[in-house]
Amino acid sequence: MSINSTAEVDTVIVGGGQAGLALGYWLSRQGRNFLILDQHQRPGAAWRQRWDSLRLFTPAKYDGLPGSPFPGDPLAFPTKDQLADYLEDYVRRFDLPYVPGVDVEDISRDGETFLLRAGDREWKSKNVVIATGGHRIPKVPAFAGELDPGIRQLHSQDYKNPGQLKEGPVLVVGLGNSGAEIALETARFRPTLLAGKPSSEMPMRHGRTAARFALPLVRFLGLYILNLNTPMGRKAAPKFKAMAAPLIRTKSKDLAAAGVQLNPRLAGVQDGLPVLEDGQRLEVANIIWCTGYHEDYSWVKLPAFDDHGEPQQTRGVANSVPGLYFIGQEFLFSAASATLPGTCRDARFLAGQVMAQRSSGLIKV
Ligand SMILES: Cc1cc2nc3c(=O)[nH]c(=O)nc-3n(C[C@H](O)[C@H](O)[C@H](O)COP(=O)(O)OP(=O)(O)OC[C@H]3O[C@@H](n4cnc5c(N)ncnc54)[C@H](O)[C@@H]3O)c2cc1C
């Protein structure tokens, strides 16, 4: 497909991860004139960039996008590259208008028309969907800058495998799912210490049996009970966004059994070394920050955000900017919204809104 630099289209989706592609599927079925702009050359890049040994927590039976079940054993847990390949194939299979290598730097509005700029290229559209993923800017505590420059520091976003580490002990900071899985891996090659407390742990053992019996219940809870249409979901939403997810596959006892030393949270830096809340100074050669991400929408120059920079939206439809939409964010509508099953449901709903909202001005939730 050839793209003009001042192309005018009905809808632009910014971000061609799973959320953008699932929405693209529905827009394509409705014959909409739309584009998916993505900064990466290949679909699936967000998954490809994650660490080498990563496997999904969700079984294959829940990993397919609309119109195309994930291939193979439905109870298996795909690798991150299998998922990335699936997304790349999805774009080809449905001939989705994925435009690679476009880093949208600025979105503004001229009357009813949105203007999107990426370098010297510009697009105009009636609708814009922000599908850029909840994980944008790696979060690292300010005191990281005071650490001895001899300590190798990596954020989980940049961690690929233990080959990147210096000789000597590793401190993994943050006991969410990334921290737990990375610590379990580094412990096979280096003495590993972990700083942090898990928010909670899944009560059952993750694996094929869970995929058959327990994960369907977890999925049901995440999609149909914990959502903004239920009192329980509305109550849970703010807490859910603020806290780390429970440990899903790796439990604290697995870490202890693998020789990972579990410690309190990290408090700061003394003489270039990390210091724990209990005052202990740690002599480590490597630190892996598994401390999460900030969302950044400063490049969206539209009055669609609250004082904390969070999108003001109702089920993905911007409250005060007609024609602007969001998808893929944590608890956009349900506890599953940032995962594959939740994104797929949100995409179907949002496609209906993109079609209907401009004509009726109403949002049906
Ligand atoms: C370690 C880890 C494990 C996970 N495991 C699972 C799991 O097992 N099952 C599950 O369902 N979910 C899992 N998730 C959660 C979730 O599926 C992913 O975070 C998912 O990648 C989010 O999809 P997305 O399309 O919203 O965003 P992304 O996949 O991040 O895609 C967004 C795209 O937008 C592009 N982009 C961003 N900004 C711009 C811009 N300004 N201009 C152009 N392009 C832009 C990015 O390059 C990217 O390609 C996991 C997440 C992590 C971090």
The ligand as a Gaussian input file, in Angstrom:
#p B3LYP/6-31G(d) Opt

LIG

0 1
 C        6.218000      -9.192000      30.555000
 C        4.797000      -9.166000      30.100000
 C        4.080000     -10.345000      29.969000
 C        2.751000     -10.324000      29.559000
 N        2.075000     -11.498000      29.444000
 C        0.791000     -11.469000      29.003000
 C        0.067000     -12.693000      28.812000
 O        0.557000     -13.784000      29.071000
 N       -1.204000     -12.615000      28.325000
 C       -1.806000     -11.424000      28.040000
 O       -2.949000     -11.422000      27.582000
 N       -1.155000     -10.259000      28.253000
 C        0.117000     -10.253000      28.704000
 N        0.791000      -9.067000      28.882000
 C        0.054000      -7.783000      28.748000
 C       -0.303000      -7.286000      27.377000
 O       -0.775000      -8.309000      26.538000
 C        0.781000      -6.498000      26.666000
 O        1.269000      -5.443000      27.440000
 C        0.368000      -6.010000      25.271000
 O        1.547000      -5.938000      24.533000
 C       -0.381000      -4.677000      25.166000
 O       -0.876000      -4.569000      23.835000
 P       -1.178000      -3.173000      23.162000
 O       -1.546000      -3.404000      21.753000
 O       -2.105000      -2.396000      24.021000
 O        0.235000      -2.410000      23.232000
 P        1.628000      -2.818000      22.622000
 O        1.750000      -4.257000      22.367000
 O        2.645000      -2.143000      23.504000
 O        1.609000      -2.095000      21.200000
 C        1.622000      -0.694000      21.085000
 C        2.313000      -0.357000      19.793000
 O        2.234000       1.049000      19.642000
 C        3.464000       1.515000      19.141000
 N        3.586000       2.939000      19.498000
 C        3.669000       3.463000      20.739000
 N        3.720000       4.812000      20.669000
 C        3.663000       5.129000      19.350000
 C        3.675000       6.350000      18.629000
 N        3.728000       7.540000      19.262000
 N        3.613000       6.322000      17.270000
 C        3.547000       5.120000      16.621000
 N        3.529000       3.934000      17.258000
 C        3.571000       3.934000      18.602000
 C        4.506000       0.632000      19.811000
 O        5.674000       0.643000      19.066000
 C        3.797000      -0.727000      19.771000
 O        4.097000      -1.428000      18.597000
 C        2.134000      -9.081000      29.277000
 C        2.850000      -7.885000      29.389000
 C        4.182000      -7.921000      29.800000
 C        4.941000      -6.616000      29.945000

